[in-house]
Amino acid sequence: MRELKLFIKRFVPEKIWISLIKLYNFIGLRELGILYLVKKAPKRHQKALEIARKKEVLKVAFFLNHESVWKYEVLYDLMLQHPRFEPKIFVCPVVNFGMENMLFEMDKAFEGFKSKGYDVIKTYDKVTGKYVDVKKTFAPDILFFTNPHEGLQDYKFFIKNFPNTLTCYVPYSITTTNYKFSYNLDLHSLVWKIFSETPFHKEIASHNKRSKGKNSVVTGYPGFDPLLINTTPKEVWKNKNPALKRIIWTPHHLMNELSKLSNFLEYYDFFLELAINYKDKLQIAFNPHPLLRVKLENDPNWGKQKTDDYFNKWINLENGQYGDGYYIDLFLTSDALIHDSGSFMAEYLITGKPSLYMIRNESVMDYWTVFGEQTLAVHYQSRNQKQVIDFIENVVVKENDPLREERNAFVKNTLLPKNNLNASQNILNYLESQIFQ
């Protein structure tokens, strides 16, 4: 259908095409189309399952966009060691921020994963300008997505292009808000299995108006697993002075959209000043959301030069650094996190270390789920610069951490699987039970 639309579009004037799309959406044809696909999905998945059961070795594709949203590290390693799985990673570049950003992020993810020994493939050829047809070149039996949003990647890598494949999804961050895009996108309805973080998240999945969460399986969150099993993290901090406390600052990219979570525009100079004023007590890693930089570059008040200058200040600071990729070692070797990102709300808690959540405006507090409220309750909070300084001086430097026990109890009782296995092992066990037994 997508190929047909693109073909027709080539011969239709733009104004007429836009009118046709508006009419198509207005009369509900798109929704009818999705409902049809959702109704057909169980039978297609059952057929794919029957085919998979007859194979000795199953090909498993992992679709990746940004390096920092990779949550399948332990699962991928388990599959590498398994005699009946053949895993491979495909870097599917983000297309909605221009060609330059697309190629930059694709190359960065590819090089980062290649350096770790992963079997990884770029899906876009810069010379020919064509995408790899994964269905033809690899023909996966199982496919894992890292992002549910249609339009972020080329349509060739969206779930609608793989109706006859056993498709799986793990959220790239643990859902703490009640935004419908966390559970009610097309992918959530069409995917074979969603591996949910907790029973609460399975309940959230049941609110999906099409699938009713019937495709949700509680396994725990595989994004926790590298933090749980990595006993010898790499030293990734530039300054090796053991007397300095290590703080990660992770601002979000939503500066002007939705709930306007990001405090970056109000605090970008403040954190540089903190690094300078406390240079004998701490070092700060500036580790922003991967979309923050490209949004600043396209902002009329910033632009590429101002953005580059700002990021370079962090790179050149004696007690500062810039990180925009793999963060597991950074988390494990840090002393605290300061952020305004829902993505790290639960994940950093696994380290056992204190975290400060920065609240830009009180409207942000209206979007939490019950799980989000519980997660926020074991965070320190700030609404102004003084409260950020208080957190640094008292909780981080003086190590006065009154939330420690409550935080660790929340991790044990709510975040971790109850069967004493990590989430990746639970996912693998589930796949084995469905396919090999």
VOMINU-651168 format. One record per residue (C-alpha): residue in three letters; x negated, y negated, z negated. Coordinates in steps of 0.001 Angstrom, whole numbers. Example, Ala and Ser with C-alpha at 12.3 -4.5 7.8 and 13.67 -1.06 7.14 Angstrom:
<rs>
resn	c1	c2	c3
ALA	-12300	4500	-7800 $
SER	-13670	1060	-7140 $
</rs>
This chain:
<rs>
resn	c1	c2	c3
MET	0	0	0 $
ARG	-2818	-2403	-872 $
GLU	-4558	-1675	2443 $
LEU	-1270	-2295	4271 $
LYS	-788	-5626	2504 $
LEU	-4304	-6757	3384 $
PHE	-3794	-5734	6994 $
ILE	-527	-7674	7297 $
LYS	-2039	-10699	5550 $
ARG	-4608	-11096	8336 $
PHE	-1852	-11903	10833 $
VAL	487	-14024	8694 $
PRO	10	-17782	8061 $
GLU	-967	-18562	4475 $
LYS	2198	-20516	3613 $
ILE	4422	-17733	4890 $
TRP	2350	-15131	3039 $
ILE	2670	-17039	-259 $
SER	6441	-17308	252 $
LEU	6665	-13574	919 $
ILE	4738	-12788	-2260 $
LYS	7008	-15064	-4307 $
LEU	10071	-13370	-2814 $
TYR	8541	-9943	-3438 $
ASN	8056	-10759	-7120 $
PHE	11370	-12599	-7511 $
ILE	13562	-9722	-6371 $
GLY	11648	-7289	-8560 $
LEU	10079	-5110	-5879 $
ARG	6753	-5085	-7696 $
GLU	8314	-3841	-10915 $
LEU	10268	-1191	-9009 $
GLY	7051	-67	-7394 $
ILE	5311	286	-10762 $
LEU	8265	2166	-12233 $
TYR	8100	4585	-9313 $
LEU	4374	5169	-9901 $
VAL	4929	5638	-13644 $
LYS	7674	8185	-12995 $
LYS	5441	10117	-10585 $
ALA	2317	9919	-12784 $
PRO	2992	12908	-15116 $
LYS	3484	15341	-12219 $
ARG	411	14010	-10445 $
HIS	-1648	14304	-13605 $
GLN	-398	17847	-14194 $
LYS	-1419	18813	-10685 $
ALA	-4843	17210	-11173 $
LEU	-5168	19105	-14455 $
GLU	-4389	22412	-12778 $
ILE	-7026	21725	-10118 $
ALA	-9597	20763	-12779 $
ARG	-8983	23986	-14695 $
LYS	-10119	25999	-11683 $
LYS	-13489	24227	-11436 $
GLU	-16688	25308	-13095 $
VAL	-18135	21775	-13300 $
LEU	-16110	18559	-13477 $
LYS	-17320	15250	-12089 $
VAL	-16743	12372	-14510 $
ALA	-16930	8736	-13358 $
PHE	-17307	5813	-15747 $
PHE	-16352	2434	-14251 $
LEU	-18356	-391	-15838 $
ASN	-18222	-4163	-15287 $
HIS	-20086	-6056	-18034 $
GLU	-22935	-4353	-19860 $
SER	-21664	-5590	-23229 $
VAL	-18268	-3825	-23013 $
TRP	-19747	-324	-22690 $
LYS	-18124	1852	-25370 $
TYR	-18933	5272	-23909 $
GLU	-22593	5647	-24863 $
VAL	-22208	8655	-27167 $
LEU	-19502	10289	-25055 $
TYR	-21675	9966	-21951 $
ASP	-24606	11584	-23772 $
LEU	-22376	14423	-24994 $
MET	-21235	15064	-21444 $
LEU	-24823	15057	-20185 $
GLN	-25553	17879	-22593 $
HIS	-22378	19773	-21691 $
PRO	-22726	22517	-19022 $
ARG	-19352	21759	-17445 $
PHE	-19439	17969	-17095 $
GLU	-21342	15880	-14558 $
PRO	-21081	12228	-15674 $
LYS	-22074	9223	-13584 $
ILE	-21757	5457	-14144 $
PHE	-20533	3102	-11436 $
VAL	-21089	-640	-11879 $
CYS	-17958	-2317	-10491 $
PRO	-18704	-6053	-10336 $
VAL	-16353	-8724	-11624 $
VAL	-14969	-10627	-8636 $
ASN	-12948	-13496	-10113 $
PHE	-15828	-15903	-10854 $
GLY	-17470	-16146	-7449 $
MET	-20060	-14167	-5508 $
GLU	-23103	-15523	-7355 $
ASN	-21781	-14506	-10763 $
MET	-20560	-11196	-9383 $
LEU	-24005	-10224	-8090 $
PHE	-25759	-11520	-11196 $
GLU	-23606	-9484	-13593 $
MET	-23771	-6390	-11386 $
ASP	-27573	-6495	-11157 $
LYS	-27919	-7202	-14883 $
ALA	-25729	-4264	-15865 $
PHE	-27428	-1978	-13349 $
GLU	-30960	-2845	-14470 $
GLY	-30018	-2645	-18146 $
PHE	-28536	821	-17800 $
LYS	-31221	2063	-15426 $
SER	-33890	1092	-17970 $
LYS	-32160	3367	-20507 $
GLY	-32279	6329	-18146 $
TYR	-28603	6342	-17175 $
ASP	-27451	7777	-13850 $
VAL	-25952	4545	-12553 $
ILE	-24837	3317	-9128 $
LYS	-23997	-153	-7812 $
THR	-20651	-97	-6049 $
TYR	-21347	-3158	-3894 $
ASP	-24023	-3292	-1209 $
LYS	-25422	-6822	-881 $
VAL	-26849	-6061	2576 $
THR	-23727	-4641	4229 $
GLY	-21219	-6535	2092 $
LYS	-19248	-3308	1571 $
TYR	-18097	-1386	-1472 $
VAL	-18855	2238	-2187 $
ASP	-15848	4513	-1739 $
VAL	-16140	6464	-4995 $
LYS	-13314	8814	-4013 $
LYS	-15295	9943	-970 $
THR	-18875	9812	-2240 $
PHE	-18287	11276	-5713 $
ALA	-14663	12484	-5856 $
PRO	-14283	12333	-9658 $
ASP	-12100	14829	-11479 $
ILE	-12002	12558	-14530 $
LEU	-12299	8777	-14510 $
PHE	-12891	6465	-17485 $
PHE	-12020	2766	-17214 $
THR	-13634	70	-19366 $
ASN	-11220	-2755	-18540 $
PRO	-7430	-2683	-17938 $
HIS	-7033	-5974	-16066 $
GLU	-6062	-5858	-12412 $
GLY	-7924	-8407	-10310 $
LEU	-11047	-8419	-12459 $
GLN	-12657	-5912	-10086 $
ASP	-12000	-5102	-6453 $
TYR	-8756	-3188	-5990 $
LYS	-10722	-93	-4890 $
PHE	-11662	397	-8546 $
PHE	-8229	-121	-10075 $
ILE	-6091	2722	-11358 $
LYS	-3530	2517	-8547 $
ASN	-6221	3754	-6198 $
PHE	-6637	6972	-8242 $
PRO	-3118	8381	-8735 $
ASN	-4288	11990	-8363 $
THR	-7182	11783	-10832 $
LEU	-7267	12481	-14570 $
THR	-7703	8861	-15613 $
CYS	-8680	7827	-19151 $
TYR	-9059	4554	-21017 $
VAL	-10689	3379	-24226 $
PRO	-10027	-294	-25082 $
TYR	-13132	-2459	-24714 $
SER	-12283	-3925	-28116 $
ILE	-10080	-2821	-30994 $
THR	-6732	-4538	-30680 $
THR	-6098	-6965	-33551 $
THR	-3582	-9298	-31863 $
ASN	-44	-8889	-30599 $
TYR	-728	-10014	-27035 $
LYS	1214	-7816	-24622 $
PHE	-1798	-7458	-22341 $
SER	-3345	-5316	-25060 $
TYR	-844	-2513	-24459 $
ASN	1598	-3358	-21649 $
LEU	-426	-3725	-18440 $
ASP	-2	-1435	-15446 $
LEU	-3030	621	-16432 $
HIS	-1577	1391	-19855 $
SER	1477	2899	-18150 $
LEU	-310	4757	-15351 $
VAL	-3344	6227	-17103 $
TRP	-3368	9928	-17997 $
LYS	-4701	9398	-21529 $
ILE	-5416	6393	-23732 $
PHE	-7745	7337	-26573 $
SER	-6442	5194	-29409 $
GLU	-8491	3834	-32288 $
THR	-6146	4512	-35221 $
PRO	-2568	5723	-35824 $
PHE	-1577	2056	-35951 $
HIS	-2828	1578	-32382 $
LYS	-889	4606	-31194 $
GLU	2178	2948	-32678 $
ILE	1320	-244	-30769 $
ALA	1051	1836	-27582 $
SER	4620	3043	-28155 $
HIS	5782	-536	-27514 $
ASN	4791	-146	-23868 $
LYS	8061	-663	-22027 $
ARG	7290	1966	-19371 $
SER	5218	4792	-20879 $
LYS	6383	4380	-24514 $
GLY	2895	5429	-25629 $
LYS	3402	9069	-24627 $
ASN	-95	9063	-23099 $
SER	-1811	7880	-26309 $
VAL	-4047	10226	-28338 $
VAL	-5616	9145	-31653 $
THR	-9345	9944	-31640 $
GLY	-11025	7021	-33384 $
TYR	-12992	4313	-31612 $
PRO	-16099	5432	-29657 $
GLY	-17508	1908	-29872 $
PHE	-18275	2680	-33526 $
ASP	-20305	5790	-32768 $
PRO	-23676	4219	-31808 $
LEU	-23504	2164	-35006 $
LEU	-22800	5279	-37054 $
ILE	-25429	7633	-35636 $
ASN	-28282	5262	-34757 $
THR	-30669	5717	-37687 $
THR	-33705	4121	-36022 $
PRO	-32571	955	-34210 $
LYS	-35027	-931	-32049 $
GLU	-36527	-4178	-33307 $
VAL	-34873	-6780	-31076 $
TRP	-35435	-9966	-33093 $
LYS	-38007	-12367	-31700 $
ASN	-39240	-13682	-35028 $
LYS	-40742	-10870	-37127 $
ASN	-40955	-12813	-40388 $
PRO	-39306	-10455	-42963 $
ALA	-38427	-13393	-45202 $
LEU	-35920	-14745	-42672 $
LYS	-32288	-13641	-42846 $
ARG	-30860	-12640	-39467 $
ILE	-27512	-14102	-38391 $
ILE	-25660	-13423	-35127 $
TRP	-23428	-16186	-33770 $
THR	-20919	-14877	-31221 $
PRO	-18569	-17543	-29807 $
HIS	-15647	-16443	-27625 $
HIS	-14928	-17760	-24112 $
LEU	-11284	-18823	-24686 $
MET	-11988	-22520	-25157 $
ASN	-8888	-23825	-23370 $
GLU	-6703	-20771	-22638 $
LEU	-4121	-18831	-24663 $
SER	-4694	-19362	-28390 $
LYS	-7958	-21270	-27791 $
LEU	-9939	-19004	-30071 $
SER	-13385	-20300	-29271 $
ASN	-15065	-22802	-31586 $
PHE	-17964	-23269	-29189 $
LEU	-17190	-26815	-28008 $
GLU	-16921	-28052	-31613 $
TYR	-19964	-26180	-32950 $
TYR	-22581	-25803	-30194 $
ASP	-24833	-28575	-31562 $
PHE	-24097	-27657	-35168 $
PHE	-25562	-24161	-34825 $
LEU	-28725	-25478	-33210 $
GLU	-29071	-27879	-36142 $
LEU	-28532	-24992	-38562 $
ALA	-31362	-23046	-36971 $
ILE	-33677	-26038	-37270 $
ASN	-32640	-27073	-40808 $
TYR	-32891	-23516	-42145 $
LYS	-35959	-22433	-40194 $
ASP	-37695	-21310	-43402 $
LYS	-34699	-19176	-44453 $
LEU	-33046	-17672	-41393 $
GLN	-33050	-17006	-37678 $
ILE	-29987	-17040	-35424 $
ALA	-29208	-14930	-32379 $
PHE	-26856	-16751	-30005 $
ASN	-24872	-13839	-28529 $
PRO	-21839	-15307	-26709 $
HIS	-19020	-13531	-24915 $
PRO	-20281	-12639	-21401 $
LEU	-17716	-14946	-19780 $
LEU	-18668	-18046	-21782 $
ARG	-21641	-18965	-19638 $
VAL	-19866	-18825	-16281 $
LYS	-16946	-20823	-17699 $
LEU	-19300	-23529	-18948 $
GLU	-21038	-23626	-15574 $
ASN	-17676	-24281	-13919 $
ASP	-16544	-26808	-16522 $
PRO	-16653	-30429	-15213 $
ASN	-18010	-31647	-18565 $
TRP	-20814	-29086	-18574 $
GLY	-21895	-27711	-15210 $
LYS	-24806	-25396	-14484 $
GLN	-27654	-27707	-15467 $
LYS	-26279	-28621	-18891 $
THR	-25381	-24977	-19508 $
ASP	-28865	-23778	-18554 $
ASP	-30455	-26452	-20737 $
TYR	-28371	-25414	-23740 $
PHE	-29013	-21682	-23358 $
ASN	-32732	-22346	-22876 $
LYS	-32857	-24163	-26203 $
TRP	-31907	-20903	-27895 $
ILE	-34449	-18955	-25888 $
ASN	-37224	-21391	-26842 $
LEU	-36375	-21791	-30537 $
GLU	-38994	-20364	-32864 $
ASN	-36295	-18861	-35061 $
GLY	-33588	-18492	-32410 $
GLN	-32852	-16233	-29452 $
TYR	-30270	-15550	-26760 $
GLY	-28659	-12163	-26235 $
ASP	-26023	-11372	-23630 $
GLY	-26030	-7616	-23214 $
TYR	-26475	-4488	-25315 $
TYR	-25866	-5474	-28934 $
ILE	-25974	-2252	-30989 $
ASP	-29584	-2723	-32112 $
LEU	-28877	-6403	-32756 $
PHE	-25971	-5504	-35038 $
LEU	-27855	-2812	-36918 $
THR	-30887	-5013	-37642 $
SER	-28916	-8156	-38581 $
ASP	-27824	-9464	-41981 $
ALA	-24517	-11123	-41022 $
LEU	-22196	-12066	-38171 $
ILE	-20457	-15397	-37538 $
HIS	-17826	-15215	-34804 $
ASP	-14370	-16042	-33488 $
SER	-13976	-12948	-31338 $
GLY	-11317	-10295	-31755 $
SER	-13651	-7869	-29995 $
PHE	-16025	-7741	-32947 $
MET	-13440	-8046	-35742 $
ALA	-13588	-4357	-36673 $
GLU	-16730	-3243	-34894 $
TYR	-19235	-5189	-36968 $
LEU	-17642	-3942	-40193 $
ILE	-19141	-515	-39461 $
THR	-22580	-1929	-40305 $
GLY	-21446	-2643	-43878 $
LYS	-22680	-6222	-43597 $
PRO	-20706	-9444	-44188 $
SER	-18894	-11245	-41403 $
LEU	-17480	-14780	-41165 $
TYR	-14495	-15441	-38928 $
MET	-14264	-19046	-37712 $
ILE	-10708	-20380	-37419 $
ARG	-10408	-23222	-34945 $
ASN	-6745	-23989	-35649 $
GLU	-4018	-22402	-37729 $
SER	-2048	-21301	-34650 $
VAL	-4638	-18557	-34248 $
MET	-3193	-16964	-37380 $
ASP	149	-16376	-35638 $
TYR	-1216	-13772	-33228 $
TRP	-2494	-11064	-35587 $
THR	-926	-7650	-35838 $
VAL	-698	-5996	-39261 $
PHE	-3981	-4288	-38441 $
GLY	-5486	-7642	-37481 $
GLU	-4394	-9165	-40776 $
GLN	-5944	-6266	-42683 $
THR	-9183	-6661	-40737 $
LEU	-9278	-10415	-41298 $
ALA	-8685	-9893	-45019 $
VAL	-12129	-8290	-45403 $
HIS	-13796	-11181	-43533 $
TYR	-14969	-14449	-44987 $
GLN	-13273	-17365	-43234 $
SER	-14210	-20894	-42252 $
ARG	-12281	-23887	-40988 $
ASN	-15036	-26494	-41143 $
GLN	-18809	-26871	-41126 $
LYS	-19121	-26916	-44917 $
GLN	-17526	-23473	-45197 $
VAL	-19962	-22107	-42607 $
ILE	-22871	-23487	-44647 $
ASP	-21398	-22041	-47855 $
PHE	-21256	-18600	-46224 $
ILE	-24874	-18853	-45102 $
GLU	-26230	-20125	-48398 $
ASN	-24224	-17944	-50786 $
VAL	-23305	-14733	-48974 $
VAL	-26268	-14397	-46612 $
VAL	-29242	-16072	-48304 $
LYS	-28307	-15400	-51946 $
GLU	-26625	-12076	-51075 $
ASN	-23558	-12860	-53175 $
ASP	-21064	-10665	-51296 $
PRO	-17815	-10173	-53293 $
LEU	-15994	-8573	-50332 $
ARG	-18518	-5745	-49939 $
GLU	-16587	-2992	-51701 $
GLU	-13241	-3959	-50160 $
ARG	-14839	-4115	-46712 $
ASN	-16438	-686	-47005 $
ALA	-13210	846	-48316 $
PHE	-11359	-512	-45273 $
VAL	-13923	1099	-42975 $
LYS	-13638	4462	-44722 $
ASN	-9866	4547	-45158 $
THR	-8683	2851	-41964 $
LEU	-11330	2680	-39244 $
LEU	-13052	6063	-39292 $
PRO	-11443	9336	-38102 $
LYS	-10146	11568	-40869 $
ASN	-11694	14809	-39564 $
ASN	-15321	13743	-40223 $
LEU	-16115	13816	-36494 $
ASN	-16995	10731	-34506 $
ALA	-14573	9450	-31886 $
SER	-16675	10572	-28920 $
GLN	-16741	14145	-30187 $
ASN	-12972	13984	-30709 $
ILE	-12473	12818	-27108 $
LEU	-14722	15558	-25784 $
ASN	-12926	18168	-27895 $
TYR	-9582	16958	-26574 $
LEU	-10721	17204	-22954 $
GLU	-12035	20712	-23585 $
SER	-8752	21759	-25178 $
GLN	-6768	20472	-22191 $
ILE	-9022	21761	-19417 $
PHE	-11172	24662	-20550 $
GLN	-8915	26514	-22991 $
</rs>
